Amino acid sequence: MFCGECGARNPDTNQFCKNCGKPLRKSQAAQPAPQPLSPTATQLAAQPSYPPAAQPAPTPVGSFQQPAAATAPAVAAPKRHWNILGIISLILGIVSLVLLPLLMAFGALLLGIVGTFLFRKTTGRIGITGILGTILALIAIVMTVVL
């Protein structure tokens, strides 16, 4: 009996091929022994066949096709943190120099200090807007007390 997969000769009592381990079919026993192949035929059979490579479609004459640009992997942009309390403090500090100096200045001072500490705690960076709002609030308070 010959194996249908590898062509190895096996005893008729075997259920599996002794060479490749594939199950042997009973119908293979009734088939005559395969004829030995010539050396060139075995070399051709041993070489794997590959499907032909896909050819790109030809571009029509007179047209230009832009080559595909290599794209870099998408990198998530770092999330931008806003010091909202610092921005409000800065606005109140500017307004406190002109309108309702004490009321606006104390609001700007409070928001500037709290905003600076919270921004530093959450992002690890210094919030310049909170610092500027605090400085403007202190200037407005000093100007109100002195004048």
VOGU-3710 file (C-alpha; in Angstrom, 3 decimals, decimal comma):
1> mfcgecgarn> 0,000/0,000/0,000  1,273/3,485/-0,896  0,508/6,748/0,940  -1,568/9,213/-1,060  0,264/12,170/0,554  3,953/11,318/0,398  3,991/8,194/-1,780  5,824/6,055/0,794  5,328/2,282/0,695  3,479/0,916/3,755
11> pdtnqfcknc> 2,451/-2,608/4,799  -1,192/-3,451/4,029  -1,958/-3,741/7,756  -1,001/-0,133/8,564  -3,753/2,414/9,106  -1,333/5,353/9,117  1,644/6,172/6,921  4,953/5,300/8,556  6,629/8,250/6,799  4,230/11,211/7,160
21> gkplrksqaa> 1,670/9,865/9,675  -1,379/10,609/7,524  -4,237/8,082/7,633  -4,139/5,523/4,840  -7,348/4,928/2,888  -8,476/1,421/2,108  -9,178/2,455/-1,481  -5,481/3,107/-1,917  -4,768/-0,597/-1,446  -6,693/-1,459/-4,617
31> qpapqplspt> -4,770/1,068/-6,692  -1,693/-0,153/-8,524  1,710/0,952/-7,310  2,768/4,298/-8,774  5,424/4,200/-11,425  8,795/5,544/-10,309  9,353/9,016/-11,632  12,356/10,146/-13,578  14,939/12,239/-11,640  13,905/15,451/-13,415
41> atqlaaqpsy> 10,244/14,840/-12,616  11,007/14,339/-8,916  13,035/17,550/-8,880  10,152/19,448/-10,464  7,666/17,887/-8,056  9,856/18,765/-5,062  9,929/22,453/-5,966  6,947/24,333/-4,529  4,865/26,286/-6,976  3,963/29,857/-6,126
51> ppaaqpaptp> 1,116/31,870/-7,588  2,237/34,679/-9,881  2,738/38,029/-8,187  0,007/40,598/-8,710  1,001/43,199/-11,269  -0,054/46,821/-10,646  -2,457/48,216/-13,188  -0,641/50,250/-15,834  -1,241/53,975/-15,694  -2,546/55,596/-18,849
61> vgsfqqpaaa> -0,095/57,610/-20,917  -0,093/61,278/-19,999  -1,323/60,803/-16,439  0,791/60,938/-13,337  0,084/58,936/-10,241  1,357/60,322/-6,953  3,331/57,664/-5,054  1,787/56,682/-1,757  3,419/58,516/1,109  4,593/56,506/4,072
71> tapavaapkr> 2,376/57,313/6,996  3,736/57,478/10,491  1,825/55,693/13,218  -0,784/57,880/14,811  0,493/59,385/18,026  -2,027/60,817/20,408  -1,416/64,494/20,982  -0,744/65,306/24,610  -3,863/66,521/26,340  -3,727/70,234/26,929
81> hwnilgiisl> -4,648/71,249/30,449  -6,165/74,658/31,013  -5,811/76,532/34,279  -9,398/77,791/34,281  -9,188/79,276/37,781  -5,941/81,005/36,829  -7,519/82,480/33,692  -10,496/83,782/35,681  -8,067/85,177/38,269  -6,126/86,992/35,553
91> ilgivslvll> -9,315/88,498/34,106  -10,516/89,593/37,547  -7,058/91,004/38,311  -7,132/93,139/35,156  -10,690/94,307/35,802  -9,881/95,038/39,476  -7,415/97,725/38,401  -10,308/99,707/36,916  -13,642/98,580/38,340  -14,527/97,640/41,952
101> pllmafgall> -10,910/97,189/43,015  -11,367/95,544/46,418  -14,150/93,139/45,455  -12,540/92,024/42,196  -9,031/91,973/43,691  -9,983/89,643/46,549  -11,760/87,329/44,107  -8,719/87,369/41,813  -6,396/86,760/44,776  -8,402/83,772/46,021
111> lgivgtflfr> -8,862/82,210/42,573  -5,219/82,842/41,645  -3,831/81,077/44,708  -6,263/78,139/44,547  -5,905/77,823/40,769  -2,097/77,831/40,941  -1,972/75,087/43,574  -4,599/72,910/41,886  -2,956/73,260/38,480  0,444/72,377/39,952
121> kttgrigitg> -1,061/69,376/41,756  -2,858/67,964/38,694  -0,297/68,647/35,956  2,999/69,163/37,747  3,510/72,469/35,938  3,331/76,050/37,122  0,225/77,933/36,015  1,483/81,378/35,017  -2,033/82,774/34,570  -2,869/82,134/38,230
131> ilgtilalia> 0,371/83,778/39,324  -0,257/86,818/37,112  -3,837/87,099/38,413  -2,548/86,975/41,996  0,071/89,667/41,298  -2,496/91,947/39,630  -4,879/91,408/42,560  -2,151/92,375/45,043  -1,329/95,480/42,986  -5,023/96,466/42,931
141> ivmtvvl> -5,324/95,977/46,715  -2,177/98,027/47,401  -3,342/100,803/45,048  -6,762/100,912/46,726  -5,324/101,059/50,242  -2,627/103,638/49,396  -4,792/105,888/47,239
//
